């Protein structure tokens, strides 16, 4: 019996130790609860849509659901109805592929708009501050994505910032729940620095074999180094102010392409004494009651901007209808749907309005398309063709080119159904014309020149959406039936 008593004493010690572990877990869970409560509570669908339209919020949310929540489940797992419900819901969580796509798009935006990493993690995008941020684990994931693709130089910025914001009290969550310990980030940062130096500084008098051997030696030194030694060296390296790294990065910055400059400018219209604004009250009987406000932006090819021609109630109707649809067409991050006139009375109304605006009889087979551009979505550079292997930098940045101005398209009408806070501008590179369309406006341009041939000046690009969700309606005039009208 004494032995049984000793057994019970041992079990009691086990139980006490387990209780202490549970208490520690509880404190860790409470800490994460506090962290999540800092995220704004959404009181409406519109507020939620605006929140996830910020790429930083979208990336952080997607990464949490794909990576963090399954780890939380593993961390606290026990027989519980709540946990069963969590497991069931996590079956619908984003996949690894979804996370890779989100990471890729955010890094594409960083590169295209030349965003500073240390600003991005604080929610500062193109000098505009947003209520969004990335944490240390987000930065580590972005750095790892770049590292695996041999983009060592870019990865160092994410690793450096992951280290800078790896602080108490949340470091306990990063370490104990996610398995992202600080020494892992230090070592990965050291690997990136070593590989960056090895790739960037190959002497001309060294053979490829010699340089590869030197790279292997550097890599081996990093792998063999002790954690404390790497930590000491990295901390010495990071002792300076972050501005030093920002200035160094600016010094090595590649000159932006014409397209990148145009998209970053958001608005660019060449001055001309021939351009004008007017009210159209004569083109149809209806316009005598509701005149069109027209801004003539270019005469040849004709480019016109119509103001306040799509109303909020109409936009709300289209968005509500879109929620019920499941068979959207998709090109990259662009979703599109041909609006059926037999289901939406609004389609006939819009077609009549377009006929008044263009002074043309609109054929019924020329469908209206509802378009939604999500995170990083764009329509590519006219210099890049989908079946080519062009190495042009703009093609690498915007490889989603769709041949827009086909010989059968006479003109294009594009309605703006949302306000895009950053990005999403329409650019005509050859005309040096960049337009940020106000919500409710419509842009018209001719795709053919005076002799009826395709006009290269009409080639256009939709800049990547940086913040927001770009909703639009497009109409391609004299386009072949059943052909997607992206704009």
Protein Blocks (a to p, Z undefined) as FASTA:
>chain_A
ZZmmmmmmmmmmmmmmmmmmmmmmmmmmmmmmmmmmmpccdfbfklmmmmmmpmklmmmm
mmmmmmmmmmmmmmmgccdfklmmmmmmmmmgccfklmmmmmmmmmmmmmmnopafklmm
nopaghiacdddddfklmmmmmmmmmmnopamlmmmmmmmmmmmmccfklmmmmmmnopa
fklmmmmmmmmmmmmmmmmmccfkbcfklmmmmmmmmmmmmmmpcfklmmmmmmmmmmpc
fklmmmmmmmmpccddfklmmmmnopacdddfkbccdddfklpmklmmmccddddfbfbd
cddddehkbcfklmmmmmmmmmmpcbbccehjbccddddfklmmklmmmmmmmmmmnopa
cdfklccddddddehiacddfkbcfkbccfbfklmmmmmcccfbdcklmbdcdddfbdcf
bgjiacdfknopacdddehiacdddfbdfkopacfklpccddddfbdcdddddddehiae
hiacdZZ
